[in-house]
Amino acid sequence: MTPKATWRDAPSTDPADVADVVLRGQYLSPQQAAVFAQLSPRTVLKAIRQGKLVAARVGNRVRIRPDALRAWLERAEGGSRR
């Protein structure tokens, strides 16, 4: 008998695992995107709600493409320079 999962199949937020997911071009959870960008998950979710970061809703979960995350970070970086 196999044990039941207790984390509802939560994606790993270990930085090495997140980097591997990004390199393979797989979709990221908001928590994984936050780890990759070195931001809080709240900041990532806020950007999604404001329409600044493109994300897809799959069922009740939100997923972000790595290229969308990079584009958002590059736009934010360009806007902070004075």
Secondary structure, DSSP 4 states (H G I P E B T S, - for coil): -PPPPSSTTPPP--HHHHHHHHHTT--B-HHHHHHHHTS-HHHHHHHHHTTSS--EEETTEEEB-HHHHHHHHHHHHHHH--
